[in-house]
């Protein structure tokens, strides 16, 4: 399968290529972005072992000179310290505004490199080559770039669109099953937002996708990328409520990630999975959606091995503590935190009347119900 999805943003429009084996012909695909016959690749130590040799060989076949910067893996890399290190190293390599930096990795590398590119020489180009399912279906598309700070996740960043996104589903073959499952949470999200038929497809095909079935994997990536491209084109900077829908599960999820120290105790996709289950459970508690829909969402997440409760996430903090983490959410506006809630599967909406004290009470109920 080979499919190209266009992100329509006027002069900043770009293509997303989804093609099995595309990494092996990346030299030809990325040649237009090697303005001076050179590309700088930024990756992490894990991806350097599994995918960097393929990319390096493909670039060399087209005579592209390469420089490589290898960073530590993990969420801790999205930090001020590593951003400073990365920008200094890129400047030392003589990066110019017309150059492109290649982000080869998952969401951490993509977010970090994109942010570095947004501030280098007041903005240089970059290309996304995502190597995790989560990055392929979500974070590599749309231009949100950021690092974490002491106050919370993704609070320092910029909108900076890539020039091209190269998605090769075969790179997922080297990922641990837990990483693939975490990425699958973002696939499910697109069904829950506004596409009940796609959620039904996920229920029927999710296990095959996670088992490595190429057809299921390719379809999920293409469907997810198409949905995100459409939303980003309509609401690039989240000035309307449309792009905000992509944050389903993230307000709860980020609070859980903060409570677990942004560590491997709870991967981002796992936090989103629990967050989506909580968003539906809270919606049912408020009488917004049927309790059966909330149960159906949680059941599917559990069926594919994802956590769907505070207990399964290993979080036992009081609701007040978790809400405290939410106060640092980047969506806060005039002291109000919008929540993504649902009227049913495929019927997500932005709620701006949520009482955080009620959210804290709900979280305490969830913790006690499973104690």
N, C-alpha and C positions, 0 to 999 in steps of 0.2 A: 504494500500500500504506500502511496505517496500522495500527500494532500497539502495544499498551501492555503493557509488562512490569512487574510489581510486584516490588519488593524487600521481602520480608516481614521486617520487624524490629520488630514490635510497634508501639509508639507512634511509632517513628521510621521507619516504612515510607514508601516513596515510589514514585512511578511514573516509568517511563522511556517516553517517547513516541518512536516511530520512525515518521516520516512525511515523505515527499517534499513539500517546500514548506511545512513547518511553521514555518520561520523567518518566513515572510510573514504568519502569523497569530499571531505570538508575543505580540502585545498582549493578545489574549483569553486566551491560555494562561498568561501570566505575571501577569495582573491580580490573581489571588488572593494573589500574593506582594508586591505593591506596597501594603503596609499603609497607608502615608501618601500614597498616590498618586504615589510616587516610587521609582525604582530606580537604583542605581549600577551601571554597566557597567564591567568591567575587561577590557581586551583588549590586544593588542600591535599594533605599527605596521603589520605586514603584514595582519592580519585587519581592522584599522580601515579599510583601503582596500577590501577585497573584500566583507566581510560586515556590518560595522557599519552602513552606510547602510540595509540591508534591515531589520535589527533596530530601528534608530532609527525608521524610518518605521512599522513595525508597532506599536511602543509608543506613538508619537504618535497613531496612529489611535484608540487607546483612552484618550487623554488622560493618559497616564502621563508624568510629568515625569522627565527623565533627566539624570544626571550621568555623565560618561565619564572614565575614567582610562586613558591609553594608555601602555604600557610597551614597552621595547625587546624585540625578538624574540630567541629563542635560549635555550639551556640556562643561560647565564650569568645569566638573570633570576631563576632559582630560587636566590637568595642572601640572606644576612643583610641586606646593604645594601638590596636592592630590597624585601625584606619590611618593613624599617623605614620606607622611603619610602612604601610602599603603606599600611601601617597608619596612619601619620601623616596621609596625605591622606584616608583614609576617616574618621578621627576629625575632621579639619577640616571634613568635609562633614556632620558631625553624625549619623553612623551610630548607631542604637540597636539594642538586643538583638533587638527584634522585626522589624528590617529584614532585607532580603535583598540580597545582592550577586550580580550576574550575572557568571559567568566565561565570557566569549566567546573561545574560542581552543582551542589544542591542549593537550597534557598539561602543558606548562610553566605556562600560565596557570591551568589547572584545579587543579593541585597547589598553586600559590602562593596563589591566591585562597581555596581551601578551607582552607589553613593559617591565613591571615590571619583568615578568618571564625571559625575555631575559637578564636582567642585574643582577638579584639575583644570587649570588654565581657564576657569569659569565655564567649563563644560566641554569635554571631549566625547568621542563616540565609544560605544561598547556593544558587544555581541553576546547574547546569552546562548550557552550550550549546556542546558540543564541535564543533570545526570541522576536525578531522583524523580520518582513519580510525582511527588508533591510539587517540585519545581517545574516539571513539565506541564502539569495541568493548571498551575496557579501562579506561583511567585515569579516565574520568568516572563510572564506576560502582563503588560499594563503599566510598567514604569514606576511602580512604588519601590523606592530604595531607602534603606535605613540601617542604623546600628541601634543597639540597645544602650540604655544608660542606667544609672543607679535607680532612677525613678521608675523605670519600666521598659517594656519591649517596644522597639520600633519608634521611639519618641523623638529621635533625631534623624532626619532624612530629607529627601526631596523627591519630587516627581521628575523622573528622567527616563525617557523612553529608550529602549535599545534600538539599534539600527536593523537588527535581524535576530531571529530566534531559530536555532537549529535543534530539532527534537528527534533523536534517534531512540526509539523504544527498546532496541536491543541492548542498550547500556544498562537497562534495569535487570538484566540477567545476573549481574554481579552483586546486586544489592541483597543485604540480609532480609529475610521475610518480614521482620518487624518494621523496617524502613518502608517497604512496599505497602504494607498495611496502613502505616501512618499516612502515606500519600493518598491512599484510597479514600480516606476520610474527606479529602477535598473534592474527590470525584462525586461522592454521595451528596455533598453540599449543593452541587448544581441541580440535582434532582429535587432537593428539598426547597430550594429557593423558588423556582417557578416552572418546574417541569416534572410533574408527577409521573408521566410516562417513562422518563429517564430513571426515576427512582425505582420504578417497577422493573426496568431493565437491569438496574444494579442488583436488585434482590435476586433476579434469575441468573445473572452472569457474574456477579462479584466474586464468588468462590473460584470460578474458572480463571478470571483475571488474576487473582492473587496466586493461583497455581502456575501462572506463567503462560496462559493461553494467548498466543500472539494476536489472534483476531479480536478477542475481547479487550485486550489491552489497547490495541490500536483504535478501536471504536471509542473506548472510554476517553482516551486522550483527545481524539479529534472532536468529540462532542463537548468535552469540557473546555477546550481551547476556543472552539467556536462560540460557546456561550460567553466566555469571558471577553473575547475580542468584541463581541456585540455590545456588551455592557460598558466596556472601557471607551469605545468609540462614542457612545451616547453620553457618558458622564466621566470624562477622564480624571478630573480632580476631585470627584466625590462632592461636588457642589450641590447636587440634587440627591434624592434618596436612592436613586437607582444603583450606583456603584456601592453604596453602603450595604446593599443586600449581600454582597460578597463576603461581608464580615459575619455571616451567620455562624454562631458557635464561638466566635473569637473573643467576645467580651468575657464570657465565662472561662473560655479556654486559656486566655492570657493570664487571668487571675490564678488559675491552677498552675500554669507554668511558673509564674512568679513565686508562688508558695513552695514549689519544688525546686526553686533555685535555677530555673532555665537550664536544666541538666538532662542527662539521659534517663533520669527517673521518670520523666514524662516527655516524650517527643512532641513537637509542635502539633503534628497531625493527630496524635492521641488526645492532646488537650482539646483540639477542635472537635473530635468525636464526642468526648464527654460534654463539651460545651453545647453541641447541637442537641444531644439528648436532654440536657438541662433546659435549653431554650424551649423545646417542645413540652417538657414536663411542666415548666413554669407557665407556658401558654395554656396548657390544659387546666392547671390550678386556677388560672384567672378566668376560665370559661371561654377562652378564645378558640380553642380547637378541641376536637374529641380526644378523650383520654386514650382511645384505641389507636389513634394516630401516633401519639407519643410513645405508646408501648410498641408499635410497629417499628418506629425509628430505632428505638433502643434494641429491639430484638435483632434487627438486621446488623447493626454495628457489632453486637456480641457474636452473631453468627459467623462473622469474618474475623473474629479475634481481636476486635477493638474494645477498649473500655467504654462504658456507657454510664458510669456512676462515679460519685466521689470516692466510694470505697475501692472501686476497680482502678481508679487513678492513684490510689494511695494517699489521698488527701483527707486529713481529719481536722483541719482548722475550723474554728467557728465561722459562721456566716459573716459576722462583722469583720473578721480579718480578711476574708476573701473580697468583700465589698471594698475594704480599704485599698486593696490592690487595684480595683476597678477605677478608683478615683484618679489614677494616673493614666487612664485610657486616653489615647489621642483624640477620640471622638467627643470628649467632654466639650460642652459649649454652654456658656452662661450658667455654669454650675449644674447643668443637666446632662445626663448620660443617656443617649439613645440606645435602645435595645432592639435586637432583631428577634421578633417573635413570629408566631405562625397561627394562621386560621385553619391550617390543615397542611398535609403534605403537598408541596408545590405552591404554597400560598404564604410565603414569608413577607413580612412588612416591617417598617420602622416604627417603633413605639417610642414616643417622646414624653410619656406620662408615667414612667415607671418610678415607683418609690423605692429607693435603695434600701430603706429599712425593711420593706416587704421582701425584697430580694434576699436580704440577710436572713430573715425568718424562714423563707423557703429553703435556703441552703442548709439551715439548721435542721429543718424537717427532713430533708433528703439524707443528711448524715445520720439522724436518729432512726430513720426508717430502715436503714441497712446495718445498724449497729448490732 
